[in-house]
């Protein structure tokens, strides 16, 4: 199987589309999260230049979070952002972070994404976690006394 003519599509939380099949480096970003709720960090997919799906990139965690979990899920990406490839559907890897319930503060994750040609891109993400809001009692309701 040949992997020539493969384009790696990486979309980060900021929504920027970048073709990084030839680029290596570290992508730094920061994200806000709410404790106990998942937040999507990035998603990654590969496509061949003839507009056919390529094997999905692999994701390897190099720095796990200390106050939560990192989850990588499989998905199908549909995009028209690649010139000449209208409504391209290709397998993708989606990276999510979720802080422990009740946690607030800072967390950090890092991981590498390797495309089907072996090109590696690194992601270094600082996460600011805010405590989940406590729902207020509806107006007009009184609490029960014990």
C-alpha positions in Angstrom: 0.0 0.0 0.0 1.4 3.4 -0.9 0.9 6.6 1.1 2.1 9.0 -1.5 -0.2 11.9 -2.3 -1.7 12.0 1.2 -2.8 15.2 2.8 -3.2 15.5 6.6 -6.0 17.7 7.7 -5.7 18.9 11.3 -8.3 21.2 12.8 -7.7 22.6 16.2 -10.1 24.2 18.7 -9.6 27.6 17.1 -11.0 26.1 13.9 -8.0 26.8 11.7 -7.5 24.4 8.8 -3.9 23.5 8.1 -2.3 20.9 5.8 0.6 19.6 7.8 1.7 16.7 5.7 5.1 18.4 5.3 5.2 20.4 8.5 6.5 19.2 11.8 6.5 21.2 15.0 4.7 21.9 18.1 1.2 23.4 18.1 0.7 25.4 21.4 -2.8 26.5 22.4 -4.9 27.1 25.5 -8.4 26.0 26.2 -11.1 26.8 28.9 -13.0 23.9 30.3 -15.7 23.3 33.0 -15.1 20.6 35.6 -17.0 17.4 34.8 -17.8 18.4 31.2 -15.9 17.2 28.1 -14.3 19.7 25.8 -13.1 19.0 22.3 -9.4 19.9 21.8 -8.6 18.9 18.2 -9.6 16.5 15.4 -7.4 15.0 12.8 -8.1 13.3 9.5 -6.2 12.2 6.4 -7.3 12.2 2.7 -5.5 11.3 -0.5 -5.0 13.9 -3.2 -7.5 12.0 -5.4 -10.2 12.8 -2.8 -10.4 9.4 -1.3 -10.1 8.7 2.5 -6.7 7.7 3.8 -6.0 5.8 7.0 -6.8 7.9 10.0 -3.8 9.5 11.8 -2.7 7.9 15.1 -2.7 9.8 18.4 -0.1 9.1 21.1 -0.4 10.8 24.5 3.0 12.1 25.6 1.9 14.1 28.7 -1.3 12.9 30.3 -3.5 15.4 32.3 -3.1 15.4 36.0 -6.7 16.6 36.9 -8.8 14.8 34.3 -8.8 12.4 31.4 -7.9 12.6 27.7 -10.2 10.6 25.4 -9.5 9.8 21.7 -12.7 8.9 19.7 -13.2 7.7 16.2 -15.4 9.8 13.9 -16.2 10.5 10.3 -15.2 14.0 9.1 -17.2 15.6 6.3 -15.5 18.6 4.8 -15.5 20.8 1.7 -12.3 22.7 2.8 -10.0 20.7 0.5 -9.9 22.2 -3.0 -11.5 19.9 -5.5 -12.8 17.5 -2.9 -16.5 18.4 -2.4 -18.1 16.8 0.6 -15.2 14.6 1.4 -15.9 11.9 4.1 -12.9 10.4 5.8 -12.1 8.7 9.1 -11.0 11.0 11.9 -9.6 10.9 15.4 -11.1 13.4 17.9 -9.3 14.4 21.1 -11.4 15.3 24.2 -10.5 16.5 27.7 -12.6 16.2 30.8 -11.6 17.5 34.2 -12.6 15.7 37.4 -15.9 16.9 38.9 -15.2 19.6 41.5 -11.8 20.5 40.2 -10.8 24.1 39.3 -7.4 25.3 38.3 -4.9 24.6 35.6 -4.1 21.3 33.7 -1.9 20.4 30.8 -1.8 17.8 28.1 0.5 16.9 25.2 0.2 14.4 22.4 1.6 13.5 19.0 -0.4 13.0 15.8 1.2 10.8 13.2 -0.2 10.8 9.7 -0.2 7.8 7.3 3.2 8.8 5.9 4.8 8.9 9.3 4.9 12.7 9.7 4.5 13.7 13.4 2.9 16.9 14.7 3.0 17.6 18.4 0.2 19.4 20.4 0.9 21.1 23.7 -2.3 22.4 25.4 -2.8 24.3 28.6 -6.3 24.0 30.1 -7.9 26.4 32.5 -10.6 24.5 34.4 -13.5 26.4 36.1 -15.7 24.8 38.7 -19.1 23.8 37.4 -21.8 26.3 38.4 -24.2 25.2 41.1 -27.8 25.5 39.9 -29.8 28.0 41.8 -33.2 27.1 43.3 -36.1 28.3 41.1 -37.7 31.6 42.2 -40.5 31.3 44.6 -39.4 27.9 46.0 -38.3 27.6 49.6 -36.0 25.0 50.9 -37.2 22.4 53.3 -36.1 22.6 56.9 -35.1 19.6 58.8 
